[in-house]
């Protein structure tokens, strides 16, 4: 349990440190928001690419590895087509938002796995659903904000918060409806939490999550909704950091050689990305910087990562086996 708690403290601490350091250096404005997005992309690509590498490597240890590679390829192509369709026929903002919700559910299942692996306790998903409902309500409430309006090249529109709210109300829905959604998410999350406690127990966890939800809502009522960019980086950045820390500990347990290989792979990915990020912040960035940090590609990679990660679950492996068995039995 101590390892899990320490992981949470460091993960959230790193994300809030990123926010406060960039705020102190750049002030609240487009440059700070860009640096936050650059940080998300850097650690996101590290998370994705290392995930692909170790996942594909694990297929070689499976019976009939070609089935796993073929499934991975099909899921990748499906993810690319699906993300592109949303971005092209609706908008990149919608693709980002749908991907964000997709990411929240991915993070929820991953968190259950993380708790199990670090504490040997299987927390029922209903507790995590309660937290997810509240987080989703907060994120939705934070969207009518100037930090939501950026393009694929991380350029933010020159709009004030009032203008952003007007655009959102004219194109999507009223702020009153979002307030109703927020309060509804609080009520539904607390009801879900009460049901989870009634069904499974875990009294201390119930009180902790209830306190988190109530205190979070108190802060919103007192100080207003967080900037969208901050809500976004807390959720996404936390996920990247918590799994990076988990595997640092896990690889160290497996021996020095495995640990240093893991460190080398991280450096191999992160250092070039950090260098290109410094080019992106130049007055006239080279084309390579726009290509690497094109947020449309990052969104597509997010869809691929989430969809292919289902291959680690038993239900997907069972579906894969049934599918190939069905094709093999056809005349």
N, C-alpha and C positions, 0 to 999 in steps of 0.2 A: 504493500500500500504506500509506503514511504517513497518508493521509486516513482510510482504513478503521480503522487502529489507533487513531487519535485519536478517531474516532467511538465505538469500543468503550470507551475509557477514560472519556470524558465521559458516555456513556450509563449505564454501571455506576456511575460516580462519583455521578451525580445520584440514582440509586436508593438507593445506600447512604447518601448524605447525607440523603435523606428519612427513612430508617430511624433514623439516629443523632440527627438533630435532633429528631424527634418523641419518641424515647426519652429524650433529655436534658430535653425540656420537660415531657412528660406522665408520664414513667416508663412501666414496662411494665404496661399495663393496657388496659381497654376503650376509654378515650379515645384512646390512641395508635393502637389498632387501627382505630378509627373514622376517624381523620384519614388513616391510610394508605389505607383504602378510599375515602374522599372524594377523595384525590389520584388514585387509580386511575381513578375514575369521571370526574373532571374531564379528565384527559389522554386517557382512553379516548374520551370523547365528542368531544374535539377531533380525535383521530385518525380516528374514524368519520365525523363530519360533513364534515370536509375531504376525506376519501377519497371520500364520496358526491358531493360538489360537483364535484370535478375529474374523477371518473369519468363522471358524467352529462354534464358539459360536453364531454368527449372523444367522447361518442357522436355529437355533432353533426357531427364531422369524419369520421365513418364513412360508407361507402355503406349506404343503407337504414337510417338511424338508428332508425327506428321498431322494427326488429327488436331492437335492443339495449335500447331502453327497455322493450319488452314482456318480454324475457328477464329484465331487472332486476326488473320488477314480479312476475313469476312466482316468481323465486328469493327475493324478499323475502317474499312470502306463504307460500311453503313453509317458510322459516326461522322465521317467526312461529308457524305451526301446529306445526312440529316442536318448537320450544323450549317452547311452551305445553303441548303434550301431555306432555312429560317432566316439567315442573314440576307439572302438575295430577295426573297419574296416578301419578307416582313421588314426587318432591319437588323443591323448589328446589335443595337441596344436590346432588342427582343431576344436575339440569340444569346447575348450575354446574360440576360435576366433568366431565361429558361435554363441556361447552363448553370447559373448560380443556384437555382432551386435543385437541379439535378445533383450539383456538388454538395448541397446541404444533406441530402439523403445519403449520398456516398459517404460523407463524413460521419453521419449518424451510425451507419453499420460498421464503419472502420473504428469508431470510438468504442463500440461494444467489444470488438475484437481486441483493441488495445487494453481495455480494462481487464479482460479475461487473461491476456498474456502477461500483464504486469502484476495482477493481484490474485489470479486464479478464481475470481468471482465473476459469474455470468450475470450481469445486470440485465433484467428484462428490458426489451426495447421500448416498452410503454413509458418508462422513466425518461428515456432519451427523446421519445416523441414529444413529451411534455415540454422539454427544453427547446426542441426544434420548432415547435409551433410558436413559442414566444419569440425566438430569434427571427423567424420568418416575418412575424408581425412587425418587429422593430425595423427590419431591413426595408420592408414595403413602405413603412411610415417615413423612412429617411430618403426615399427616392426623389421626391420633388425638391431637388437641391442642385445648386450649380455644379457640384462635383460629379453629378451623374452624367452630364452632357459632354462626353469626350468621344473623339472619333478613333478609327483604327490605328492612327499614327500618334495617339496619346495627346492630341491637341484639344484643349478645352474651349468650349464656346464662351464668348465674352458676354455672359449674362449674369445678372444679379440673382439673388435667391428669390426675390419677388417675381422677376421675369421667368425664372425656372418654374416656379409654382404656377404661374399663369399658363405657360406652355403645357405643363403636365395636366392642368385642369381642362384645357381646351382640346387636348389630343387623347387623353386617357380617362381620368375620373376626377371627381372633386376631392379636395383635402378632407372634407367632412366624412366622405366614405372611407378614406384611409384611416381617419381617427376611429371610426366604428370598427374597422378591421383590426386595428391595434388593440382596442379594448376587448374585442371578441377573442383575439389571440390570447390575451391574458386570462380571460375567463376559461377558455377551452383548455389552455395549458394547465391551469390549476385543477380543473375537473379531471383531466387526463392523469395528472399526478395523484389526485385523490383515489382514482380507480386503481392506479398502479400500486399504491400503498395497500389498498383494501385487498387486492388480488395477491400480492407478492410479499408484503411487509417492507423491509428496508426503511425503517422509521427515520434513522439519521440522514440517509440519502434524501428522503422525502422532505424533511425540514430544510436541508441544505438547498435543494433545488427551489423549494417554495420561497426561501429567503432570497435567492438569486433573482427569481422572477419579480418578486414584490419590490426589492431594492432597485432593480433595473427600471421598473416602471416609475418608482418614486423619482429617480434621477431624470427621467424623460419629462415627467410632469413639472418638475422643478426647473430644469434647465433647457428643456426642449429636445427635439430629436437630434441624434448625432448626425454629423455630416455623412452623406452616403459613402464617401471614400473611406472614412474611418470605420464605419460598420462593415464595409466590404473587406478591408485589410485585416480586421480583427478575426473575422470568420475564416477567410481563405489563408491568411498568413499563419494563423494558429495551426491549421491542419498541416501545412508544410513543415512548420517548426517541430510540432509534436512527433511527427513520424521520422524526421531527421534525427531528433534526439533519441527516439526509441531504437533506431537502427545503429546509432553510434554505440549505445550500451550493448545491444544485441551482438553486434560484430566483435566488440571487445571480448565478450564471453567466449567467442568461438576461436580465439587465438590471435596472436600478434599479426601473423601474415594476412589473415582474412580482414582484420581491422584496418591495416595499412593499405590494403588493396581498395577497401571501401573509401578510405580517406582520399586515396589517389584519384579514384573515379569522381568523387565530389569536386576535387580541385580541378580536374580535367574539364569538367562542365562549367563550374561556377566562375573560375578566373577569366576565361575568354568572354563570358557573358558580362561580367563586371567591366572588363575593358571596353567592350562595345557600348555599354551603358554610358561610359564617360564620353565616348564619341557622340552619343545621342544628345548629350547636354551641351555640345558645342553650338555656337551661333548658326553654323551651316553644317549639319550632320551629313556624313557620307551615306550613300544609298544602303550600304550594308547595315547601318544602324536602324534605318526604317524597316528593312526587311526582317531583321532578327526580332525587333520589338513591335512588329505589326500585330495589333491585338486581335485581329481576326484569326490569325494563325494560332495565337495562344488559346483562343476560345475553342477552336477546332481540336487542338491538342488536349484540352480539358475534356471534351466529349469523348475522345478516343481513350484517354486514361481511365475515365469512370467506367465506360462500357467494357473495356477489356479487363478491368479489375474484377468484374463479376466472374471471370474464369477461375478465380481463387475460391469461389463459393461452391459448396457441394451441389446445390440445385442446378447450377450452370453445367457442372461436370456431368451430372446425371442426364441433363437435357442433351448435351453434346454426345454422350454415349448412345442414347436412344436414337438421335438423328442419324448418326453414322450407321447404326445397326439397321435402321429402316432403309437407308439407301443401299446398304449391303445385301438386304434380303430381297430387293426388287429384282425381277427377272431382267 
